[in-house]
């Protein structure tokens, strides 16, 4: 069964525009991520899925320059972007691994863990990062093509179209499992703000040159030793983008009902 990792990427982040191509020591964040997940023994191909918006041309140019598969789809209907990306591969994958390009510290062993759990339990959906026990910055979602297709056909709310797996996660008909890779992980390490970026820069400065494939355990140890690093982004909030989407959606619904 073919397993495709789709990395969601865009330049138009409202909180930190252009974040996926922001550089640390001459390398953009997306390059760190792809280098660190590429040793995966479970993934058959990696595709960057960005939008058709001209603002995302730099992502496409970077992918082309570095021989990375790239697909362009809807800017706002990210569920459709994933579905179109999937059905436009040379062969349709049976399993999709969803990753986001704002997680430069990601690691192939966590991806392989998630895929293994998904396959061993014969699931429709698996994630290692879930409310309230997030594994933020190392988030993996794994789901079947059939689940994605059903979501694409049936998800109607704007939040369900913007956030790829929301309809699947909220639908009890699917066989789902949520399990962290490291139970002691309680960090916010995805890049949503400039303070997040500064923290990631410090981590990469400390660990990457010693071992480009440093593990999540080494990240945890580093931040346990340097609690002052965590003060850099202590105001950052996990999953704030989803909360904003749901809040705006509720406001529109309430206004219509008045």
ZIQUIDA-V631649 format. One record per residue. N is the residue number from 1. RES is the residue in three letters. PSI is psi as a letter, one per 40 degrees, with the letter a starting at -180 (none if undefined). BURIAL is # if it has 16 or more other ideal C-beta (glycine too) atoms within 10 Angstrom, else .. D_LAST is the distance of its C-alpha to the last C-alpha in whole Angstrom. Layout:
n->N res->RES psi->PSI burial->BURIAL d_last->D_LAST
n->N res->RES psi->PSI burial->BURIAL d_last->D_LAST
//
This chain:
n->1 res->UNK psi->h burial->. d_last->50
n->2 res->UNK psi->h burial->. d_last->49
n->3 res->UNK psi->h burial-># d_last->47
n->4 res->UNK psi->h burial-># d_last->45
n->5 res->UNK psi->h burial-># d_last->43
n->6 res->UNK psi->h burial-># d_last->41
n->7 res->UNK psi->h burial-># d_last->40
n->8 res->UNK psi->h burial-># d_last->37
n->9 res->UNK psi->i burial-># d_last->37
n->10 res->UNK psi->i burial-># d_last->36
n->11 res->UNK psi->e burial-># d_last->36
n->12 res->UNK psi->f burial->. d_last->33
n->13 res->UNK psi->h burial-># d_last->32
n->14 res->UNK psi->d burial->. d_last->30
n->15 res->UNK psi->d burial->. d_last->31
n->16 res->UNK psi->g burial-># d_last->35
n->17 res->UNK psi->h burial->. d_last->35
n->18 res->UNK psi->e burial->. d_last->39
n->19 res->UNK psi->d burial-># d_last->39
n->20 res->UNK psi->e burial-># d_last->41
n->21 res->UNK psi->e burial-># d_last->43
n->22 res->UNK psi->h burial-># d_last->44
n->23 res->UNK psi->i burial->. d_last->48
n->24 res->UNK psi->h burial-># d_last->49
n->25 res->UNK psi->f burial->. d_last->53
n->26 res->UNK psi->e burial->. d_last->53
n->27 res->UNK psi->h burial->. d_last->51
n->28 res->UNK psi->i burial-># d_last->47
n->29 res->UNK psi->d burial-># d_last->45
n->30 res->UNK psi->d burial-># d_last->44
n->31 res->UNK psi->d burial-># d_last->48
n->32 res->UNK psi->d burial-># d_last->49
n->33 res->UNK psi->d burial-># d_last->46
n->34 res->UNK psi->d burial-># d_last->48
n->35 res->UNK psi->d burial-># d_last->51
n->36 res->UNK psi->e burial-># d_last->50
n->37 res->UNK psi->e burial-># d_last->49
n->38 res->UNK psi->d burial->. d_last->51
n->39 res->UNK psi->e burial->. d_last->54
n->40 res->UNK psi->h burial-># d_last->52
n->41 res->UNK psi->e burial->. d_last->54
n->42 res->UNK psi->d burial-># d_last->51
n->43 res->UNK psi->h burial-># d_last->49
n->44 res->UNK psi->d burial->. d_last->51
n->45 res->UNK psi->i burial->. d_last->49
n->46 res->UNK psi->h burial-># d_last->47
n->47 res->UNK psi->h burial-># d_last->44
n->48 res->UNK psi->h burial-># d_last->42
n->49 res->UNK psi->h burial-># d_last->39
n->50 res->UNK psi->a burial-># d_last->37
n->51 res->UNK psi->i burial-># d_last->35
n->52 res->UNK psi->e burial->. d_last->36
n->53 res->UNK psi->h burial->. d_last->35
n->54 res->UNK psi->d burial->. d_last->38
n->55 res->UNK psi->d burial->. d_last->37
n->56 res->UNK psi->e burial-># d_last->38
n->57 res->UNK psi->d burial->. d_last->42
n->58 res->UNK psi->d burial->. d_last->44
n->59 res->UNK psi->d burial-># d_last->43
n->60 res->UNK psi->d burial-># d_last->44
n->61 res->UNK psi->d burial->. d_last->47
n->62 res->UNK psi->d burial-># d_last->48
n->63 res->UNK psi->d burial-># d_last->48
n->64 res->UNK psi->d burial->. d_last->50
n->65 res->UNK psi->d burial->. d_last->52
n->66 res->UNK psi->e burial->. d_last->52
n->67 res->UNK psi->f burial->. d_last->53
n->68 res->UNK psi->h burial-># d_last->49
n->69 res->UNK psi->h burial-># d_last->47
n->70 res->UNK psi->i burial-># d_last->44
n->71 res->UNK psi->i burial-># d_last->41
n->72 res->UNK psi->h burial-># d_last->39
n->73 res->UNK psi->a burial-># d_last->35
n->74 res->UNK psi->i burial-># d_last->32
n->75 res->UNK psi->d burial-># d_last->31
n->76 res->UNK psi->d burial->. d_last->27
n->77 res->UNK psi->g burial-># d_last->27
n->78 res->UNK psi->d burial-># d_last->30
n->79 res->UNK psi->d burial-># d_last->30
n->80 res->UNK psi->d burial->. d_last->31
n->81 res->UNK psi->d burial-># d_last->34
n->82 res->UNK psi->d burial-># d_last->35
n->83 res->UNK psi->d burial-># d_last->35
n->84 res->UNK psi->d burial-># d_last->37
n->85 res->UNK psi->d burial-># d_last->39
n->86 res->UNK psi->d burial-># d_last->40
n->87 res->UNK psi->e burial->. d_last->41
n->88 res->UNK psi->e burial->. d_last->43
n->89 res->UNK psi->i burial-># d_last->46
n->90 res->UNK psi->d burial->. d_last->49
n->91 res->UNK psi->h burial->. d_last->49
n->92 res->UNK psi->h burial->. d_last->45
n->93 res->UNK psi->i burial-># d_last->45
n->94 res->UNK psi->d burial->. d_last->45
n->95 res->UNK psi->h burial-># d_last->43
n->96 res->UNK psi->h burial-># d_last->41
n->97 res->UNK psi->h burial-># d_last->41
n->98 res->UNK psi->h burial-># d_last->38
n->99 res->UNK psi->i burial-># d_last->39
n->100 res->UNK psi->i burial-># d_last->37
n->101 res->UNK psi->e burial-># d_last->40
n->102 res->UNK psi->f burial-># d_last->39
n->103 res->UNK psi->g burial-># d_last->41
n->104 res->UNK psi->e burial-># d_last->44
n->105 res->UNK psi->e burial-># d_last->46
n->106 res->UNK psi->i burial-># d_last->45
n->107 res->UNK psi->h burial-># d_last->48
n->108 res->UNK psi->d burial-># d_last->50
n->109 res->UNK psi->d burial-># d_last->50
n->110 res->UNK psi->d burial-># d_last->47
n->111 res->UNK psi->d burial-># d_last->46
n->112 res->UNK psi->d burial-># d_last->49
n->113 res->UNK psi->d burial-># d_last->48
n->114 res->UNK psi->d burial-># d_last->44
n->115 res->UNK psi->d burial-># d_last->46
n->116 res->UNK psi->d burial->. d_last->49
n->117 res->UNK psi->d burial-># d_last->46
n->118 res->UNK psi->d burial-># d_last->44
n->119 res->UNK psi->d burial->. d_last->47
n->120 res->UNK psi->d burial->. d_last->49
n->121 res->UNK psi->e burial->. d_last->46
n->122 res->UNK psi->f burial->. d_last->45
n->123 res->UNK psi->i burial-># d_last->42
n->124 res->UNK psi->d burial-># d_last->39
n->125 res->UNK psi->h burial-># d_last->37
n->126 res->UNK psi->i burial-># d_last->39
n->127 res->UNK psi->i burial-># d_last->38
n->128 res->UNK psi->e burial-># d_last->40
n->129 res->UNK psi->h burial-># d_last->37
n->130 res->UNK psi->i burial-># d_last->34
n->131 res->UNK psi->h burial->. d_last->32
n->132 res->UNK psi->e burial->. d_last->33
n->133 res->UNK psi->f burial->. d_last->36
n->134 res->UNK psi->i burial-># d_last->36
n->135 res->UNK psi->f burial-># d_last->39
n->136 res->UNK psi->h burial-># d_last->38
n->137 res->UNK psi->e burial-># d_last->40
n->138 res->UNK psi->f burial-># d_last->42
n->139 res->UNK psi->h burial-># d_last->39
n->140 res->UNK psi->h burial-># d_last->40
n->141 res->UNK psi->h burial-># d_last->38
n->142 res->UNK psi->h burial-># d_last->40
n->143 res->UNK psi->i burial-># d_last->38
n->144 res->UNK psi->i burial-># d_last->40
n->145 res->UNK psi->d burial-># d_last->40
n->146 res->UNK psi->d burial->. d_last->38
n->147 res->UNK psi->d burial-># d_last->35
n->148 res->UNK psi->d burial-># d_last->35
n->149 res->UNK psi->d burial->. d_last->35
n->150 res->UNK psi->d burial-># d_last->33
n->151 res->UNK psi->d burial-># d_last->30
n->152 res->UNK psi->d burial-># d_last->30
n->153 res->UNK psi->d burial->. d_last->30
n->154 res->UNK psi->d burial->. d_last->27
n->155 res->UNK psi->h burial-># d_last->25
n->156 res->UNK psi->d burial->. d_last->22
n->157 res->UNK psi->i burial->. d_last->19
n->158 res->UNK psi->d burial->. d_last->20
n->159 res->UNK psi->d burial-># d_last->21
n->160 res->UNK psi->d burial-># d_last->24
n->161 res->UNK psi->d burial-># d_last->25
n->162 res->UNK psi->d burial-># d_last->26
n->163 res->UNK psi->h burial-># d_last->27
n->164 res->UNK psi->d burial-># d_last->30
n->165 res->UNK psi->e burial-># d_last->30
n->166 res->UNK psi->d burial-># d_last->27
n->167 res->UNK psi->d burial-># d_last->27
n->168 res->UNK psi->d burial-># d_last->30
n->169 res->UNK psi->d burial-># d_last->30
n->170 res->UNK psi->e burial->. d_last->27
n->171 res->UNK psi->h burial-># d_last->29
n->172 res->UNK psi->e burial->. d_last->31
n->173 res->UNK psi->d burial->. d_last->33
n->174 res->UNK psi->i burial-># d_last->35
n->175 res->UNK psi->h burial->. d_last->38
n->176 res->UNK psi->i burial-># d_last->37
n->177 res->UNK psi->i burial-># d_last->39
n->178 res->UNK psi->h burial->. d_last->38
n->179 res->UNK psi->h burial->. d_last->41
n->180 res->UNK psi->i burial-># d_last->42
n->181 res->UNK psi->d burial-># d_last->45
n->182 res->UNK psi->h burial-># d_last->46
n->183 res->UNK psi->d burial->. d_last->45
n->184 res->UNK psi->e burial->. d_last->46
n->185 res->UNK psi->h burial-># d_last->44
n->186 res->UNK psi->f burial->. d_last->41
n->187 res->UNK psi->i burial-># d_last->41
n->188 res->UNK psi->g burial-># d_last->38
n->189 res->UNK psi->e burial-># d_last->40
n->190 res->UNK psi->i burial-># d_last->38
n->191 res->UNK psi->h burial-># d_last->38
n->192 res->UNK psi->e burial-># d_last->34
n->193 res->UNK psi->i burial-># d_last->36
n->194 res->UNK psi->d burial->. d_last->39
n->195 res->UNK psi->d burial-># d_last->40
n->196 res->UNK psi->d burial-># d_last->39
n->197 res->UNK psi->d burial-># d_last->42
n->198 res->UNK psi->d burial->. d_last->44
n->199 res->UNK psi->d burial-># d_last->44
n->200 res->UNK psi->d burial-># d_last->45
n->201 res->UNK psi->d burial-># d_last->48
n->202 res->UNK psi->d burial-># d_last->50
n->203 res->UNK psi->d burial-># d_last->50
n->204 res->UNK psi->d burial-># d_last->51
n->205 res->UNK psi->d burial->. d_last->53
n->206 res->UNK psi->d burial-># d_last->55
n->207 res->UNK psi->d burial-># d_last->55
n->208 res->UNK psi->d burial-># d_last->55
n->209 res->UNK psi->d burial->. d_last->58
n->210 res->UNK psi->d burial->. d_last->60
n->211 res->UNK psi->h burial->. d_last->58
n->212 res->UNK psi->d burial->. d_last->55
n->213 res->UNK psi->f burial->. d_last->54
n->214 res->UNK psi->i burial-># d_last->54
n->215 res->UNK psi->i burial-># d_last->52
n->216 res->UNK psi->d burial-># d_last->49
n->217 res->UNK psi->d burial->. d_last->51
n->218 res->UNK psi->d burial-># d_last->53
n->219 res->UNK psi->d burial-># d_last->50
n->220 res->UNK psi->d burial->. d_last->49
n->221 res->UNK psi->d burial->. d_last->52
n->222 res->UNK psi->d burial->. d_last->52
n->223 res->UNK psi->d burial-># d_last->49
n->224 res->UNK psi->d burial->. d_last->51
n->225 res->UNK psi->d burial->. d_last->54
n->226 res->UNK psi->g burial->. d_last->51
n->227 res->UNK psi->d burial->. d_last->49
n->228 res->UNK psi->d burial->. d_last->48
n->229 res->UNK psi->d burial->. d_last->47
n->230 res->UNK psi->e burial->. d_last->44
n->231 res->UNK psi->d burial->. d_last->43
n->232 res->UNK psi->d burial-># d_last->43
n->233 res->UNK psi->f burial-># d_last->39
n->234 res->UNK psi->e burial->. d_last->38
n->235 res->UNK psi->e burial->. d_last->35
n->236 res->UNK psi->i burial-># d_last->34
n->237 res->UNK psi->h burial->. d_last->31
n->238 res->UNK psi->h burial-># d_last->32
n->239 res->UNK psi->f burial-># d_last->29
n->240 res->UNK psi->d burial->. d_last->27
n->241 res->UNK psi->d burial-># d_last->26
n->242 res->UNK psi->d burial->. d_last->25
n->243 res->UNK psi->d burial->. d_last->23
n->244 res->UNK psi->d burial->. d_last->21
n->245 res->UNK psi->d burial-># d_last->20
n->246 res->UNK psi->d burial-># d_last->19
n->247 res->UNK psi->d burial->. d_last->17
n->248 res->UNK psi->d burial->. d_last->16
n->249 res->UNK psi->d burial->. d_last->15
n->250 res->UNK psi->d burial->. d_last->12
n->251 res->UNK psi->d burial->. d_last->11
n->252 res->UNK psi->d burial->. d_last->10
n->253 res->UNK psi->d burial->. d_last->9
n->254 res->UNK psi->d burial->. d_last->6
n->255 res->UNK psi->d burial->. d_last->5
n->256 res->UNK psi->d burial->. d_last->6
n->257 res->UNK psi->e burial->. d_last->4
n->258 res->UNK psi->none burial->. d_last->0
//
